[in-house]
Amino acid sequence: MHNQIAPIPCRPWMLNGLSERLIVSHYENEYGAAVRALNAIRDEIGNLDFTTATGRQVRSLKQEELACMASVALHELYFANLGGDGKFVPAVADALTRDFGAVDAWRSEFLAAARALRGVAGWVVLNYARRDRRLYVQMSTGHAQSLVDAVPILVLDMHEHAYHIDFGANATAYVDAFMRNIDWGVVADRLAAATGDRPSSQLAAAGDAPAISVKDLSAGTDAAAIARLGLPSVSIEEFSAARAKSERVQVIDVRPRHYYSRNIDMMRGAVWRDPGRVDEWSKELSADRPVFVYCAYGFHVGCSVTAQLQERGLDAKYIRGGLSAWYAAGGARELNAREPEALDL
């Protein structure tokens, strides 16, 4: 079974002290490579004749599969626990106090583990051990080194690729920035799901969350709120399959003008259109052909345009994860045809 690319869950442009360029490079290049490697290994395993395979072949493939599975999972957890304000929520603070004596004692241990990985690379993980029913700070220099029967609650990537673009060799400054951006609500949900105290927010009924409308979409709208809108969407893999099946699909790049202008490439075969001028260019689209819309990361811009196209009777869907997820999946790209100012719309 192939692993799908997960859309980036945090909003990369809104982090405090971690640049959008750093987060997007990490997501597209490192996480994307891990997913692609895992899928390639699973293809090899699927084609392997286990009745004739040597022990060395089986051992190598299964070890590589385990390492890639762990890398994919840890990266997804890492990106998902970013995007907060770094302020503890009571449920987590109480658990840390119970298991470490005080929140400050936990913080000291967690930061010491991060410092120990400077120049070595690895992961620092706050794990909930179901066997012991408590939290532990653990560190690993490999993707697949983890406590058996433990649930990762908070994940910090200490590989150089996680910080060098912004911080060079200054890993301490990176860790400080990471701590300022932890979404402790996400951490609390993971802890609750692990202990069974209450449902995780990802599993809670949509009715428990405040309702929003398309008109409420903004740069501050998170992925969970967007999902509750129920707009038609496709994963990167579903989009790729639809495109391979038919050349009649219409692919529209609706990244804001300033995003499009400062980037040299786009999805191969797409056309850029200004998300603020849907009324003008939507008339160009064919009503009997599906329309796939993408923005940079699959948040408010692409969703808003998709809703407007739907209102005009078009079979429009937004691509979850946007262009960044396409690149993470290894999707083809091409140079922007021309500057947006030159487009006569």
N, C-alpha and C positions, 0 to 999 in steps of 0.2 A: 504494500500500500504506500502510495506516495504521500509525503508530508506537504501540506499546503502552506504557502507564505501567509503568515499572519499580518494583517495591516498594522502599521506602527500605532500603538495605543496612546502614547503621549503626544502632545502637540509640540513639535520640535522648536517652533519659533517662540514659545512662551516660557522656556526654562530659564532659571535664574543662574547665570554664570556658566552655563553650558551652551555653546553655540549651536545653532541649527546645522551648520556645516559639519560639526563633529558628530552629532547624533545621527544625521542622515547618512554620512559616510559609514559609520559603524553599522547601521541597520542594513543599508544596501549591500555593502561589501563583505562584512564579516558574517552577519546573520544570514544574508542571502546565500553566501557561499556554503554555510553550514547546511542549510536546507537542500541546496542542490547536491552537495556531496552525499548527504543521507539518502536522497532519492536514487542517486547513481549506485550506491552500495546495495540498496534494496533491489535494484534491477539485477545486479550481479548475483545476489543471493537467490532471487527468483529464478534465475537461469541455471543455477548450480545443480548438478546431479549429486545429491548427497550420498548415493550408493557407491559412487566412484571417487568422490572428492577426497583429497588427502586431509589429514588432520591439520596440517599447516594452513591449507586454504581456508578451511572452516574457521580455525582459530583467528586468522587474520581478518576475515570478513566480519565475524561476529564482534571482535574487539573494535573494529572501525565503526561498525553500526552503533555500538553502545556509546562510543565517544561522540559520534555525531548527534545521536539522539539527545545526549546530555547537553551538548553545546546549543542545540536548537532550543531546548526547554529553558536552559538558563538564560539565554539571550531574550527569549520572550518574557520571562519573569522580570528580567532587569529593566527592559523598556517599560513594562507595565507598572513597575513601582516608582517610576519617575513622573513628574508633573504635578506634585503637590507643593505645599508651602513649608514642608519640613517640621510642622508642628504635630506633636504627639496627640493621639486620641486616647481617651481614658482606658479603653479596653486593652490596648497594647502597653501603655505605661504600667497598668496594674500587673500584666503578665511579666513584664521585664523586672519589675520590683520583686515579684514573687520568686522568680527564678535566678536573679542575679543580685538581689539585695537592694538595688536601687537602679534607677534609669541611668544615672551617671556611671555606675559600675559597669553596666552593659556597654555603654558608649565607649568607655576606656578599653574594654576588651575587644570590641568590634574595630576600633581605630588601630589598636595594636596589631591585630591580624592583618589589616590593610597595609600597615607600614612594613610588616614582615614580608609582604609580597612585592615590595618595590624592587624592580630590576629582575624579578623572578617570573612574574605573571601568574595569574590564576584567578580564583574566585573567593570572595568572602560571603558566606551564607549564614543567615539566621535561620536555623532549622527547628521545627517542632518535632521532637522524637515521640512518636505515638507509644512506643514501648515504655518510655520513662515518664510520659505525660508532662514534658517540660521543654523549654527552649534551650538551645545550645548555639554558640557561635562556632562556626567551623570554617576552615580554609582548605583550598585544594590547589594543586599545581597542575591538575589535569581535569578535563571536563567531567569525567566519570567517577571522580572520587567523592563519595557522599555516604553519609550514615544510612544504613539499611533501615527501611521502614520510617524514614523521616520525611517531613513535608517542608519544602523551602518556603519561608515566610517573607524574607527580604534578601535580595541578591545584589551584590556589588561586583562589577567586572573590573579586575585589576590588570588585564592585559594592556599592553602599551597602546593598542589601537583604540582603546576606550577613552584615551585622554591626550595623546601626543599632539594632535592638531591644535588644541587650545593651550595646553600646558607644557608641552615639551617633556622634559624629564621631571617636572615638578608634580609628582603624584600626590603629594600632600594637599596641594591646592585643589586638585581634582576631587579628592575625597571630601574636602570641605564643601565644594560645590555640590557634590552628590548628596550630602547630608541635608543641604538646604532645599533640595528638590524632591525629597522622598514624599510620596503620597501615602501617609500613614493610614488613610482610610482603606486603601487597597491592601495594605499589610494586615489591618484589622480583619478585613473580609477573609483573607487567606487563613488567618489564625482561627477564625470562627468556623470556617469550613473544615479545617483540620481537626478541631476539637469537637465539632458537632454542637457547639453552643447555640448557633443560629445559622440560617442560610447565608451563604455568600451573596453579595449584591448581584453577582453575575447570574445567580440561580434564583434570585427573588422574583416574585411576580412583578410584571411591568406596572401593575396598578399601585405598587408601593412607592413608585417614583413620580415626581411631578411631571405632568404632561406639558409638552411643548408643541408648537406648530412650526411649519416651514418658515413663517415670518419671524420666528424667534431665533432662527439660526444666526450665529455670529462666530467670530474667531474664538470665543470662549466656550463654545458648545463642545462637550466631550463626546467620545465615541459611543458611550452608553446611551446618551440622550438622542443622538442621531439614529441609533438602531431602533429606538422606540417609535420613531416616526413611521417606520414600516415602508419606506420608499423602495421601489424596485431596485435591486442591486445584483451584482455578480462578483464572484471572487476572481482573482487573476487567472486561475486555472479554468474556470467556466468561460471567461472572456476569450482566452486562448483557443479553447475548443470551438466556440462559436465562430471565431474568426477563421479558424482552419477549415471549418465546414462550409463557409460561404464567403464570397468576396463582396457580397452586397451590404455588409455591415458599414455603418457610418460611425467613425470614431472622432470625437470632438475633444480637443484640449482646451479646457476652460480655466487654466491657471490665470490668476490675476495678471494684468498687464506688466506690473513691475516684476513678478516672478518670471514670466516668459522672457522679458527683455534681458534679464541678468543671467539666463542660462542658455547654453549654446546648443542644447539638444532637446529632442522630444521623442515620443513614441513613433516608430516607423509607421507611415501610412495614415497618421492622424492629421487633422487640420486645426489650427488655433483659432478660437473665436473669443471675443471679449465677453466675459460673464456679465458685464453690466449693460450689454446691448442685445439681449436675447430677442427682443421684439424684432430687431432688424434682420439678424442672420437666420433666425429659425425658419423663415420662409424659404430658405434655400434647401432645407432638408426634405427628403422624400418620406411621405407618411406610410409607405408600404415597405420600408426597410428599417430594421432595428437600429437604434442609436445608442452608442455607448459613450458615456461622458466620464472624463477623469480630470481631477485637479491635482495638486501636488501630493496630498496625503490621504485624500478621501474624506475630508471633513466637510465644513459648511458650504464651501463654494460649489463643489461638484454636486452636492445634494440639492442645493437651492436651484441650480440650473436644471437639474433633472426634473424637479417638481414643476418648474415653469414649462418645460417641454412636454411633460405629461398633460398639463392643463391645456396645451395646444393640440392635443390628440395624437402626439407622437409616442411610439413605442420606445421610450427612453429608460435606460438603467444607468446608475452610476457604478463605477468600478471601485470596489472596496480596497482601500489602501492607496489608491491613486497611482500616479506615475512612479513614486518611490517604490511601491510594492512590485510594479512591473520590472523595474531595474533590479530589485533584489532577486526576482525570479529568473534573471538573465535575459529578459525580453529585449528584442531588437530596438535600437534607437537610430535616429538620423539627425543631422544638423537642422536647426531651425531654418526654414526656407527664407524668411525675411523678417525684418523688424516689424513689430506690431503697428508702429506708426505708419508703415507703408501699406497696411491692409485697408483697402477701400471698402468699408462696411457701412 
